[in-house]
Amino acid sequence: MSDTVTVDPLEAGREAYARRAWPEAYRLLLEADGEGRLDPEDLEALAKSAWWIGLATESIAAFERAYGLHLERGNRSMAAMMALTLRREYGAKLAGSVAQAWLHRAEHLLDGESEAVAHGYLEIARRELDFDRGDIDGALAHLDRAMEIASRLDDADLPVWVAISRAEVLGTSGRLEEAFGLMEGAAAVAVGGELGPFTTGAVFCAVMSVCRETADYRRGSEWADVSKRWCERQDITGFPGICRVHRAEFLRLTGAWADAASEAERASEELQRFHPAAAGGAFHELGEVRLRMGDLEGAEEAFGQARALGTEPQPGKALLLVARGRTDAAAASIKGSLEEITWHKLARARLLPAQAEIAKALGDLPSAEAAAAELEVISEEFGTAAIRAAAAHASGLAALLREDAAEAIQRFRDARRLWREIDAPYEAAISTVLLAEARSVAGETEAATLELEAARATFERLGAAPDLTRTDALLTGPATPSGSREVRTFMFTDIVGSTALVEAIGDEAWHDLLHWHDDALRRCLKENKGEEVHRTGDGFFVAFPDARTALACAAMIQRTLAEHRRVHGFAPQVRIGLHAAEATRAAGDYEGAGVHTAARIGALAEGGEVLASVETLEGIDDVMLGASREVTLKGLAKPVQVVPVDWRQAG
C-alpha cells in the first residue's frame, strides 16, 4: 500500500490564495487551469496571484477569461467588475483607448441591473474622469453616489475606496484637514488587517500620494515607513515598486540621495512591465536625484525614459536645461508645462519654483513676480510648510531682481527656516546661498561669507557636486568685491542652427567642429581683452571694459569665421549681440537687467550678424551701421533700439 498523498492543485491553489501565498497559489492554479478546471472565481484568483508576483500580462489574460466566463453564465454584475478591473490594468499599461472601452463595457453591463458593488466602483471610475478634467464638483457627486451604494451593501472594501478617492479630491481642493482625516481613518483600517490585500496596498499608496500632492513630506515619510514594512511582509514582486516611487521622493527631500536613487532604480526595474505608468514616475525621480548630484548625462537618460513612459519629468527637465546653459529653452519648457496645467494648483506649485529660478537667471522680473505671487496664493490656501517655503523662496528671487536686498534677506530666511522644519537640507542650503547673495548686495560681506560656508558644508555632505563647485567659486572668487556694480559691454555669441547641424554631420564631427569654434573665438577674446564669463550652450558670455574693444572683438570673430569659410569651405554661422550696461559683479559672474538685455539682443541677431543696442555705440563714429529698429525684449518693460553693425568695416 502506497503512502503517497495526491495533492489536488485546485484545492491546494485555493488554500494558498486564501493565505496570500501568491507564488504558490499562481503555480497551483495554473496547473489546475491546464486541466480545464477553473471557474470564474478561480480565474480571478489566478489573475490576482499573477498580479501580486508582477506578471501583468498573465494577470490581464486571466481577468479577461474570468470576464468571459461570468458573462457566459449570465452574471453581468461580476462581469462588470472584471471590466472595471481591466480598465484599471490597461490604464496602467498606458493603453488608454482600451481602458476606455472596458469602462464603456462595464457601464453597458450594469445598465438596468439590480444595485451591486460594481455600481459603486463604476462611480469611482467616473470620478477619476471628472477629476482629470478638473471638475471637482462632478467628481465629488460621483463619490456621494458611491458612498450611498456602499451604505446599502455589505462590502468592507468599497467604503474605503470611496474614502481615499474623496481624500484625493479634497486634498487637491485645499480641504486638507478633511482629506487627511479620511485618509488616516482608511489607513488605520488597513493597518488592522480588515481589508483585502489590494485595497490595503492601495490605501498606503493613496496616503503617500496625497502627502506628495500636498507637499506634506513629513507625514508622507511616516507612511512610507509603514508601507515598506507591510510590503516586506507580503510575498509579492510588482506592487512594492509603486510604493518605492513615493519613498524615493521623500528620501530625496530629506537628503538621503543614495537611498533615494536605489529605491527609484529598483522601482523602475519592478514596474516597467508591471505598471509602465508608475515606472515613468520612478525614472523621473531617479533623474531628479542624478541632477542634484551632477550626473547630467544620467539625469537626461532617466528623464528620457520617463517621457517614453508617459511621464513629463518636470521641473527636472527644465532645470537640466539650465544646468546645460540653455536657460531660454528652460524658460520655454517650464512655461509650456504650466500652460498645460491650469486647474491643478498643487501640480502648478511643483513647477512654479523652477519658473521663478529660471526667471531670476534670465533677469525676467515679471515672470519671477508672477510665479511668486501665485505661489503665495497657493500657500495661503494649502498651508503646508513645503509650499510656504517655496513661496518665500520665489518671493526672495523676485526681490533680488528688484534689487530690494532687505526684502530678499527676509524672504530667504523665511524659506530656509521652513525647509529646516521639514528636514529638507538641500532646499535649505539653496535658500542659504541666495541669502548670501542678498546679504552681499546689502554690503554684509562677512555675513554673506558665513552663509556660504554653511551652505557649502551641506552640499559637501549631500554630494551635491554642482552646487559645491558654484559655492566654492563664490567663496574663492576674484578680488573684485561680490555685489559691486560695474559698467561693462557684454557680448553673447551663439551658433545658429546647431541642432540641425549636429543631425547633419553626426556627434563626432560636431564635437571636433565645436572644439575648433571654441579655440577660434577664445583667441579673438584674448586679443581684445575680453573676459570669458561662462559658456552659454554653443556660445560664450563675455564682458569687455568698453564698447570699442567689444566691437573690435565681434568684428574679428566674424572675419575669422568668414576667412575659414572662404579657405576651407565651411564654418558655422555665429550671431553676436552687444550691450553696454551697469551690472552686479558676483564671484566671476555678472547679474542684472543689462546682462539679460545683451542676451536677448544676441538671440535676435541673424547668423553672421553683429547686433548692438544703439546706446552702446554712442560716441563711436567710425563704424558702418544698418537701419536701426525698435524691439521689445522678453522680461523688459521698455523697448530697445538695436542696429546691425557692418563688421567688415569695423575694428
C-alpha positions as CSV (number, residue, x, y, z in Angstrom):
1,M,0.0,0.0,0.0
2,S,1.4,3.3,-1.1
3,D,1.8,6.2,1.4
4,T,1.9,8.8,-1.5
5,V,-0.6,11.6,-0.9
6,T,-2.1,13.1,-4.1
7,V,-2.4,16.9,-3.9
8,D,-5.3,18.4,-5.8
9,P,-3.8,21.5,-7.4
10,L,-7.1,23.3,-7.5
11,E,-7.9,22.9,-3.8
12,A,-4.3,23.5,-2.8
13,G,-4.3,26.6,-5.0
14,R,-7.4,27.9,-3.4
15,E,-5.9,27.3,0.0
16,A,-2.7,29.1,-0.9
17,Y,-4.6,32.0,-2.3
18,A,-6.6,32.3,0.9
19,R,-3.4,32.7,2.9
20,R,-1.9,35.1,0.3
21,A,0.9,32.8,-0.7
22,W,0.9,34.3,-4.1
23,P,3.6,32.4,-6.0
24,E,2.4,29.1,-4.7
25,A,-1.2,30.0,-5.5
26,Y,-0.3,31.0,-9.0
27,R,1.7,27.8,-9.7
28,L,-1.1,25.5,-8.4
29,L,-4.0,27.4,-10.0
30,L,-2.1,27.5,-13.3
31,E,-1.7,23.7,-13.1
32,A,-5.4,23.3,-12.4
33,D,-6.1,25.6,-15.3
34,G,-4.2,23.3,-17.6
35,E,-6.7,20.6,-16.6
36,G,-9.5,22.9,-17.6
37,R,-11.0,23.0,-14.0
38,L,-11.1,26.7,-13.1
39,D,-14.4,28.5,-12.6
40,P,-14.7,32.3,-12.9
41,E,-13.8,32.9,-9.3
42,D,-10.7,30.7,-9.6
43,L,-9.7,32.6,-12.8
44,E,-10.0,35.8,-10.8
45,A,-7.8,34.3,-8.1
46,L,-5.3,33.2,-10.7
47,A,-5.3,36.7,-12.1
48,K,-4.7,38.4,-8.7
49,S,-2.0,35.9,-7.8
50,A,-0.2,36.7,-11.1
51,W,-0.7,40.5,-10.4
52,W,1.0,40.2,-7.0
53,I,4.1,38.5,-8.4
54,G,4.5,41.1,-11.1
55,L,3.1,39.1,-14.1
56,A,0.9,41.9,-15.5
57,T,0.3,40.3,-19.0
58,E,-0.7,36.9,-17.5
59,S,-2.9,38.7,-15.0
60,I,-4.8,40.6,-17.7
61,A,-5.3,37.4,-19.7
62,A,-6.8,35.6,-16.7
63,F,-9.1,38.6,-15.9
64,E,-10.3,38.6,-19.5
65,R,-11.1,34.9,-19.3
66,A,-12.9,35.5,-15.9
67,Y,-14.9,38.2,-17.6
68,G,-15.9,35.9,-20.4
69,L,-17.0,33.1,-18.1
70,H,-19.0,35.5,-15.9
71,L,-20.8,36.8,-18.9
72,E,-21.3,33.3,-20.3
73,R,-23.0,32.3,-17.1
74,G,-25.2,35.4,-17.0
75,N,-23.5,37.2,-14.1
76,R,-23.4,40.7,-15.6
77,S,-22.5,42.3,-12.3
78,M,-19.4,40.3,-11.8
79,A,-18.5,40.6,-15.5
80,A,-18.7,44.4,-15.0
81,M,-16.3,44.1,-12.0
82,M,-13.9,42.3,-14.2
83,A,-14.4,45.0,-16.9
84,L,-13.6,47.7,-14.4
85,T,-10.5,45.9,-13.2
86,L,-9.3,45.5,-16.8
87,R,-9.9,49.2,-17.3
88,R,-7.5,49.9,-14.4
89,E,-4.9,47.4,-15.7
90,Y,-4.9,48.7,-19.3
91,G,-4.7,52.2,-18.0
92,A,-1.6,51.2,-16.0
93,K,-0.1,49.8,-19.2
94,L,-0.8,53.2,-20.9
95,A,-3.4,51.7,-23.2
96,G,-5.9,54.5,-22.7
97,S,-8.3,53.6,-25.6
98,V,-8.6,50.0,-24.5
99,A,-9.1,51.1,-20.9
100,Q,-11.9,53.5,-22.0
101,A,-13.5,50.6,-24.0
102,W,-13.6,48.4,-20.8
103,L,-15.3,51.3,-18.9
104,H,-18.0,51.6,-21.5
105,R,-18.5,47.8,-21.4
106,A,-18.9,48.0,-17.6
107,E,-21.5,50.8,-18.0
108,H,-23.4,48.8,-20.5
109,L,-23.4,45.6,-18.4
110,L,-24.7,47.5,-15.3
111,D,-27.4,49.4,-17.1
112,G,-30.7,48.2,-15.7
113,E,-29.1,45.7,-13.3
114,S,-30.0,45.5,-9.6
115,E,-27.7,47.5,-7.4
116,A,-24.4,45.7,-6.7
117,V,-20.9,46.5,-5.5
118,A,-19.9,47.0,-9.1
119,H,-22.1,50.1,-9.3
120,G,-20.1,51.7,-6.5
121,Y,-16.8,51.0,-8.3
122,L,-18.3,52.3,-11.5
123,E,-19.0,55.7,-9.8
124,I,-15.4,55.7,-8.5
125,A,-14.1,55.2,-12.1
126,R,-16.3,58.0,-13.3
127,R,-14.9,60.2,-10.5
128,E,-11.5,59.7,-12.0
129,L,-12.6,61.0,-15.4
130,D,-14.2,64.2,-13.9
131,F,-11.2,64.7,-11.6
132,D,-8.7,64.5,-14.5
133,R,-10.8,67.2,-16.3
134,G,-10.7,69.4,-13.2
135,D,-14.4,69.0,-12.5
136,I,-14.2,68.8,-8.7
137,D,-17.9,69.1,-8.1
138,G,-18.7,66.4,-10.6
139,A,-16.0,64.1,-9.0
140,L,-17.5,64.6,-5.5
141,A,-21.0,63.9,-6.8
142,H,-19.9,60.6,-8.1
143,L,-18.3,59.7,-4.8
144,D,-21.5,60.7,-3.0
145,R,-23.4,58.2,-5.1
146,A,-20.7,55.6,-4.5
147,M,-21.0,56.0,-0.7
148,E,-24.8,55.8,-0.9
149,I,-24.4,52.4,-2.6
150,A,-21.8,51.3,-0.1
151,S,-24.1,52.1,2.8
152,R,-26.7,49.7,1.4
153,L,-24.3,46.8,0.7
154,D,-22.1,44.5,2.7
155,D,-18.6,45.1,1.3
156,A,-15.8,46.2,3.5
157,D,-13.5,47.5,0.8
158,L,-15.9,49.7,-1.1
159,P,-16.3,52.4,1.6
160,V,-12.6,52.6,1.9
161,W,-12.1,53.1,-1.8
162,V,-14.6,55.9,-1.6
163,A,-12.8,57.5,1.3
164,I,-9.4,57.5,-0.3
165,S,-10.8,58.8,-3.6
166,R,-12.6,61.6,-1.8
167,A,-9.4,62.4,0.2
168,E,-7.5,62.9,-3.1
169,V,-10.2,65.3,-4.5
170,L,-10.5,67.2,-1.2
171,G,-6.7,67.5,-0.8
172,T,-6.4,69.0,-4.3
173,S,-9.1,71.5,-3.4
174,G,-7.3,72.7,-0.3
175,R,-9.5,70.9,2.2
176,L,-6.5,69.2,3.8
177,E,-7.9,68.6,7.3
178,E,-10.9,66.7,5.8
179,A,-8.7,64.9,3.4
180,F,-6.2,63.6,6.0
181,G,-9.0,62.7,8.3
182,L,-10.5,60.4,5.7
183,M,-7.1,59.1,4.6
184,E,-5.8,58.3,8.1
185,G,-9.1,56.6,9.0
186,A,-8.8,54.4,6.0
187,A,-5.1,53.7,6.8
188,A,-5.9,52.7,10.3
189,V,-8.4,50.1,9.0
190,A,-5.8,48.9,6.5
191,V,-3.1,48.5,9.2
192,G,-5.5,46.5,11.2
193,G,-5.8,43.9,8.5
194,E,-9.5,44.4,7.9
195,L,-9.3,44.8,4.2
196,G,-8.4,42.8,1.1
197,P,-4.7,42.9,0.2
198,F,-5.1,45.1,-2.9
199,T,-7.2,47.6,-1.1
200,T,-4.7,47.7,1.8
201,G,-1.8,48.4,-0.6
202,A,-3.9,51.0,-2.5
203,V,-4.6,52.8,0.8
204,F,-0.9,53.1,1.6
205,C,-0.1,54.3,-1.9
206,A,-3.0,56.8,-1.7
207,V,-1.9,58.2,1.6
208,M,1.6,58.8,0.3
209,S,0.3,60.2,-3.0
210,V,-1.9,62.8,-1.1
211,C,1.1,63.6,1.1
212,R,3.2,64.2,-2.0
213,E,0.5,66.2,-3.8
214,T,0.0,68.5,-0.8
215,A,3.8,68.7,-0.1
216,D,3.3,67.3,3.4
217,Y,6.6,65.4,3.2
218,R,7.0,64.7,6.9
219,R,3.6,62.9,7.1
220,G,4.4,61.1,3.8
221,S,7.7,59.8,5.2
222,E,6.0,58.3,8.2
223,W,3.5,56.4,6.0
224,A,6.3,55.4,3.6
225,D,7.9,53.5,6.5
226,V,4.6,51.8,7.3
227,S,4.0,50.8,3.7
228,K,7.6,49.5,3.4
229,R,7.1,47.2,6.4
230,W,3.7,46.0,5.1
231,C,5.3,45.2,1.6
232,E,8.1,43.3,3.2
233,R,5.7,41.0,5.0
234,Q,4.0,40.1,1.7
235,D,5.2,37.5,-0.8
236,I,4.9,40.0,-3.7
237,T,7.0,41.4,-6.6
238,G,5.5,44.2,-8.6
239,F,3.4,46.2,-6.1
240,P,6.3,47.3,-3.9
241,G,7.7,49.3,-6.8
242,I,4.7,51.7,-6.7
243,C,5.4,52.4,-3.1
244,R,9.1,52.8,-3.7
245,V,8.5,55.7,-6.1
246,H,6.9,57.7,-3.2
247,R,9.6,56.6,-0.8
248,A,12.3,57.7,-3.2
249,E,10.8,61.2,-3.4
250,F,10.6,61.5,0.4
251,L,14.2,60.2,0.8
252,R,15.4,62.7,-1.8
253,L,13.9,65.6,0.1
254,T,15.5,64.5,3.4
255,G,18.9,64.3,1.7
256,A,19.3,60.5,1.6
257,W,20.2,60.6,-2.1
258,A,21.9,57.3,-2.4
259,D,18.9,55.5,-0.8
260,A,16.6,57.5,-3.0
261,A,18.4,56.6,-6.1
262,S,18.4,52.9,-5.1
263,E,14.7,52.9,-4.4
264,A,14.0,54.6,-7.7
265,E,16.2,52.2,-9.7
266,R,14.5,49.2,-8.0
267,A,11.1,50.7,-8.7
268,S,11.9,51.3,-12.3
269,E,13.0,47.7,-12.7
270,E,10.0,46.3,-11.0
271,L,7.5,48.4,-12.8
272,Q,8.4,48.6,-16.5
273,R,6.4,45.5,-17.4
274,F,4.1,45.5,-14.4
275,H,2.9,49.1,-14.3
276,P,4.6,51.3,-17.1
277,A,2.7,54.5,-15.9
278,A,4.2,54.2,-12.4
279,A,7.6,53.3,-13.9
280,G,7.6,56.7,-15.6
281,G,7.4,58.2,-12.2
282,A,10.3,56.1,-10.9
283,F,12.5,57.3,-13.8
284,H,11.5,60.9,-13.2
285,E,12.5,60.6,-9.5
286,L,15.8,58.9,-10.5
287,G,16.6,61.8,-12.8
288,E,15.9,64.4,-10.1
289,V,18.4,62.7,-7.8
290,R,21.1,62.4,-10.5
291,L,20.6,66.0,-11.5
292,R,21.3,67.2,-7.9
293,M,24.4,65.0,-7.8
294,G,25.7,66.5,-11.1
295,D,25.2,63.4,-13.3
296,L,23.7,65.4,-16.2
297,E,24.0,62.5,-18.7
298,G,22.4,60.1,-16.3
299,A,19.6,62.6,-15.5
300,E,18.9,63.2,-19.2
301,E,18.7,59.4,-19.8
302,A,16.3,58.9,-16.8
303,F,14.1,61.9,-17.9
304,G,14.0,60.5,-21.4
305,Q,12.8,57.1,-20.2
306,A,10.2,58.9,-18.1
307,R,8.9,60.7,-21.1
308,A,8.8,57.5,-23.1
309,L,6.5,56.0,-20.4
310,G,4.1,58.9,-20.5
311,T,5.5,61.0,-17.5
312,E,6.5,64.6,-18.1
313,P,9.6,64.9,-15.9
314,Q,9.1,68.5,-14.7
315,P,10.6,70.5,-13.2
316,G,13.7,68.3,-13.6
317,K,13.7,68.7,-17.4
318,A,13.7,72.4,-17.3
319,L,16.4,72.6,-14.6
320,L,18.6,70.2,-16.6
321,L,18.4,72.7,-19.5
322,V,19.6,75.4,-17.1
323,A,22.5,73.2,-16.0
324,R,23.5,72.9,-19.6
325,G,23.4,76.6,-20.1
326,R,20.2,76.6,-22.2
327,T,18.2,79.0,-20.0
328,D,15.9,80.3,-22.6
329,A,14.9,76.8,-23.6
330,A,14.4,76.1,-19.9
331,A,12.0,79.0,-19.6
332,A,10.0,77.8,-22.7
333,S,9.9,74.3,-21.3
334,I,8.5,75.2,-17.9
335,K,6.1,77.7,-19.4
336,G,4.7,75.0,-21.7
337,S,4.2,72.7,-18.8
338,L,2.4,75.3,-16.8
339,E,0.1,76.1,-19.7
340,E,-1.0,72.5,-19.8
341,I,-1.9,72.5,-16.1
342,T,-4.5,75.2,-15.5
343,W,-6.7,73.9,-12.7
344,H,-4.4,71.7,-10.6
345,K,-2.9,74.1,-8.1
346,L,-0.7,71.6,-6.4
347,A,0.8,70.4,-9.7
348,R,1.4,74.0,-10.5
349,A,3.0,74.6,-7.1
350,R,5.7,71.9,-8.0
351,L,6.6,73.8,-11.2
352,L,6.3,77.5,-10.2
353,P,9.5,77.5,-8.1
354,A,11.5,76.4,-11.1
355,Q,9.9,79.1,-13.2
356,A,11.0,81.7,-10.6
357,E,14.6,80.3,-10.6
358,I,14.8,80.4,-14.4
359,A,13.3,83.9,-14.4
360,K,15.9,85.1,-12.0
361,A,18.7,83.6,-14.2
362,L,17.2,85.5,-17.2
363,G,16.6,88.7,-15.3
364,D,12.9,88.3,-16.1
365,L,11.3,90.2,-13.3
366,P,7.6,90.0,-14.5
367,S,7.8,86.2,-14.7
368,A,9.5,85.9,-11.3
369,E,6.9,88.1,-9.7
370,A,4.1,86.2,-11.3
371,A,5.4,82.9,-10.1
372,A,6.0,84.2,-6.6
373,A,2.5,85.8,-6.4
374,E,0.8,82.6,-7.5
375,L,2.8,80.5,-5.0
376,E,1.8,82.9,-2.2
377,V,-1.9,82.4,-3.0
378,I,-1.5,78.6,-3.2
379,S,0.5,78.6,0.1
380,E,-2.3,80.5,1.8
381,E,-4.8,78.0,0.6
382,F,-2.9,74.8,1.4
383,G,-0.6,76.0,4.2
384,T,1.9,73.1,4.2
385,A,5.5,74.1,5.2
386,A,7.0,73.0,1.8
387,I,4.7,75.2,-0.2
388,R,5.1,78.1,2.1
389,A,8.9,77.6,1.9
390,A,8.7,77.6,-2.0
391,A,6.6,80.7,-2.0
392,A,9.0,82.6,0.3
393,H,12.0,81.4,-1.8
394,A,10.3,82.6,-5.0
395,S,9.5,86.0,-3.4
396,G,13.1,86.3,-2.5
397,L,14.2,85.7,-6.1
398,A,11.8,88.5,-7.3
399,A,13.1,90.8,-4.6
400,L,16.7,90.2,-5.8
401,L,15.7,91.1,-9.3
402,R,14.1,94.3,-7.9
403,E,17.4,94.9,-6.0
404,D,15.4,95.0,-2.8
405,A,18.1,93.4,-0.6
406,A,16.2,93.8,2.7
407,E,13.1,92.1,1.4
408,A,15.2,89.3,-0.2
409,I,17.1,88.7,3.0
410,Q,13.8,88.3,5.0
411,R,12.2,86.0,2.4
412,F,15.2,83.7,2.1
413,R,15.5,83.5,5.9
414,D,11.8,82.5,6.0
415,A,12.3,79.9,3.3
416,R,15.3,78.4,5.0
417,R,13.5,78.2,8.3
418,L,10.6,76.4,6.8
419,W,12.8,73.9,4.8
420,R,14.6,73.1,8.0
421,E,11.3,72.5,9.8
422,I,10.6,69.6,7.4
423,D,14.2,68.4,7.3
424,A,14.9,69.3,3.7
425,P,18.7,70.1,3.8
426,Y,19.3,70.7,0.1
427,E,16.5,73.1,-0.3
428,A,17.5,74.9,2.9
429,A,21.1,75.2,1.6
430,I,19.9,76.6,-1.8
431,S,18.0,79.3,0.1
432,T,21.1,79.9,2.2
433,V,23.2,80.6,-0.9
434,L,20.7,83.1,-2.2
435,L,20.5,84.6,1.3
436,A,24.3,85.1,1.0
437,E,23.8,86.9,-2.3
438,A,21.2,89.2,-0.8
439,R,23.5,90.0,2.1
440,S,26.3,90.7,-0.3
441,V,24.1,93.1,-2.3
442,A,23.3,94.8,1.1
443,G,27.0,95.2,1.8
444,E,27.1,92.5,4.5
445,T,30.2,90.8,3.1
446,E,31.2,88.9,6.2
447,A,27.7,87.6,6.9
448,A,27.4,86.5,3.3
449,T,30.7,84.5,3.6
450,L,29.4,82.8,6.7
451,E,26.1,81.8,5.0
452,L,28.1,80.4,2.0
453,E,30.3,78.4,4.3
454,A,27.3,76.8,6.0
455,A,25.7,76.0,2.6
456,R,29.0,74.5,1.4
457,A,29.1,72.1,4.3
458,T,25.6,70.9,3.4
459,F,26.4,70.4,-0.3
460,E,29.6,68.5,0.6
461,R,27.7,66.2,2.9
462,L,24.9,65.5,0.4
463,G,27.2,65.0,-2.6
464,A,25.7,68.0,-4.5
465,A,28.7,68.4,-6.8
466,P,27.5,71.2,-9.0
467,D,26.3,73.3,-6.1
468,L,29.5,72.6,-4.2
469,T,31.5,73.9,-7.2
470,R,29.4,77.0,-7.5
471,T,29.7,77.7,-3.8
472,D,33.5,77.3,-3.8
473,A,33.6,79.7,-6.7
474,L,31.6,82.2,-4.7
475,L,33.9,81.8,-1.7
476,T,37.2,81.9,-3.7
477,G,36.2,84.3,-6.4
478,P,38.3,87.2,-7.8
479,A,39.3,90.1,-5.7
480,T,36.5,92.3,-7.1
481,P,34.1,92.6,-4.2
482,S,31.0,90.5,-4.6
483,G,28.0,92.7,-5.1
484,S,29.9,95.6,-6.6
485,R,28.4,97.5,-9.5
486,E,30.5,97.7,-12.7
487,V,30.0,99.1,-16.2
488,R,30.9,96.6,-18.9
489,T,30.0,95.9,-22.5
490,F,28.5,92.4,-22.7
491,M,28.7,90.1,-25.6
492,F,26.7,86.9,-26.3
493,T,27.6,84.6,-29.1
494,D,25.7,81.6,-30.4
495,I,26.0,79.1,-33.3
496,V,22.9,79.3,-35.4
497,G,21.1,76.1,-36.3
498,S,23.3,73.9,-34.1
499,T,20.7,71.2,-33.6
500,A,20.2,70.7,-37.4
501,L,24.0,70.8,-37.8
502,V,24.6,68.0,-35.3
503,E,22.0,65.9,-37.0
504,A,23.6,66.5,-40.4
505,I,27.3,65.8,-39.5
506,G,27.0,63.5,-36.5
507,D,28.1,63.7,-32.9
508,E,31.8,63.1,-33.5
509,A,32.2,65.7,-36.3
510,W,30.2,68.1,-34.2
511,H,32.5,67.6,-31.3
512,D,35.5,68.4,-33.5
513,L,33.8,71.4,-35.0
514,L,32.8,72.8,-31.6
515,H,36.3,72.4,-30.4
516,W,37.7,74.4,-33.3
517,H,35.0,77.1,-32.9
518,D,35.8,77.5,-29.2
519,D,39.5,77.8,-29.8
520,A,39.0,80.3,-32.6
521,L,36.7,82.5,-30.6
522,R,38.9,82.4,-27.5
523,R,41.8,83.7,-29.5
524,C,39.7,86.6,-30.5
525,L,38.6,87.2,-26.9
526,K,42.2,87.1,-25.6
527,E,43.5,89.6,-28.2
528,N,40.7,92.1,-27.4
529,K,40.8,91.8,-23.6
530,G,37.5,90.0,-23.4
531,E,36.7,88.3,-20.1
532,E,35.0,84.9,-20.7
533,V,32.4,84.8,-18.0
534,H,31.0,81.4,-19.0
535,R,29.8,79.2,-21.8
536,T,26.2,79.5,-22.9
537,G,25.2,76.3,-24.7
538,D,27.0,76.6,-28.1
539,G,28.5,80.1,-27.4
540,F,30.0,82.5,-24.9
541,F,29.0,85.2,-22.5
542,V,31.9,87.7,-22.5
543,A,32.5,91.1,-20.7
544,F,34.6,93.9,-22.1
545,P,36.0,97.0,-20.5
546,D,34.4,99.2,-23.1
547,A,32.3,99.1,-26.2
548,R,35.1,99.8,-28.7
549,T,37.0,96.6,-27.7
550,A,33.8,94.6,-27.7
551,L,33.0,95.8,-31.2
552,A,36.6,95.0,-32.4
553,C,36.3,91.5,-31.0
554,A,32.9,90.9,-32.6
555,A,34.3,92.0,-36.0
556,M,37.4,89.8,-35.6
557,I,35.2,86.8,-34.8
558,Q,33.1,87.2,-37.9
559,R,36.1,87.9,-40.1
560,T,37.8,84.8,-38.7
561,L,34.8,82.6,-39.5
562,A,34.4,84.2,-43.0
563,E,38.0,83.6,-43.8
564,H,37.8,79.9,-42.7
565,R,34.7,79.6,-44.8
566,R,36.5,81.0,-47.8
567,V,39.6,78.8,-47.5
568,H,38.1,75.6,-46.2
569,G,34.5,75.7,-47.5
570,F,32.7,75.8,-44.2
571,A,32.5,77.5,-40.8
572,P,29.4,77.7,-38.5
573,Q,27.2,80.8,-38.7
574,V,27.5,82.7,-35.4
575,R,25.3,85.5,-34.2
576,I,26.6,88.2,-31.8
577,G,24.8,90.6,-29.5
578,L,26.3,93.6,-27.8
579,H,25.0,95.8,-25.0
580,A,26.8,98.2,-22.5
581,A,25.3,98.4,-19.1
582,E,26.0,98.5,-15.4
583,A,25.7,95.1,-13.7
584,T,26.4,93.5,-10.3
585,R,29.7,91.6,-10.1
586,A,29.2,88.3,-8.2
587,A,32.2,86.0,-7.9
588,G,33.2,85.9,-11.5
589,D,29.7,86.4,-12.9
590,Y,27.6,89.4,-13.8
591,E,24.0,89.8,-12.9
592,G,21.3,92.4,-13.7
593,A,18.9,93.6,-16.4
594,G,21.7,94.8,-18.6
595,V,23.1,91.3,-18.9
596,H,19.8,89.9,-20.0
597,T,19.3,92.7,-22.4
598,A,22.6,91.7,-24.1
599,A,21.5,88.1,-24.2
600,R,18.1,89.0,-25.8
601,I,19.8,91.2,-28.4
602,G,22.1,88.3,-29.2
603,A,19.1,86.0,-29.7
604,L,17.6,88.5,-32.2
605,A,20.7,88.6,-34.4
606,E,20.9,86.6,-37.6
607,G,23.7,84.2,-38.5
608,G,26.8,86.1,-39.4
609,E,25.4,89.3,-37.9
610,V,26.6,91.6,-35.1
611,L,23.6,93.3,-33.5
612,A,24.1,96.0,-30.8
613,S,21.9,98.4,-28.9
614,V,22.1,101.9,-30.2
615,E,23.1,103.3,-26.8
616,T,26.1,101.0,-26.8
617,L,27.5,102.6,-29.9
618,E,27.1,106.2,-28.8
619,G,30.3,108.1,-29.3
620,I,31.7,105.6,-31.8
621,D,31.5,107.3,-35.2
622,D,33.9,105.3,-37.3
623,V,31.6,102.2,-37.9
624,M,29.1,101.5,-40.7
625,L,25.7,100.8,-39.3
626,G,22.5,99.4,-40.8
627,A,19.0,100.6,-40.2
628,S,18.1,100.8,-36.5
629,R,14.8,99.3,-35.3
630,E,12.8,99.2,-32.0
631,V,12.3,95.8,-30.4
632,T,10.5,94.5,-27.4
633,L,12.6,92.1,-25.3
634,K,11.1,89.5,-23.1
635,G,11.2,90.4,-19.4
636,L,11.9,94.1,-20.1
637,A,9.2,96.8,-19.8
638,K,10.7,99.3,-22.2
639,P,11.5,98.7,-25.9
640,V,15.2,98.9,-27.0
641,Q,16.7,100.4,-30.2
642,V,19.0,98.0,-31.9
643,V,21.2,98.3,-35.0
644,P,23.3,95.9,-37.1
645,V,27.0,96.6,-37.4
646,D,28.9,96.2,-40.7
647,W,31.7,94.1,-39.2
648,R,33.6,94.1,-42.5
649,Q,34.4,97.8,-41.9
650,A,34.6,97.7,-38.1
651,G,37.7,97.3,-35.9
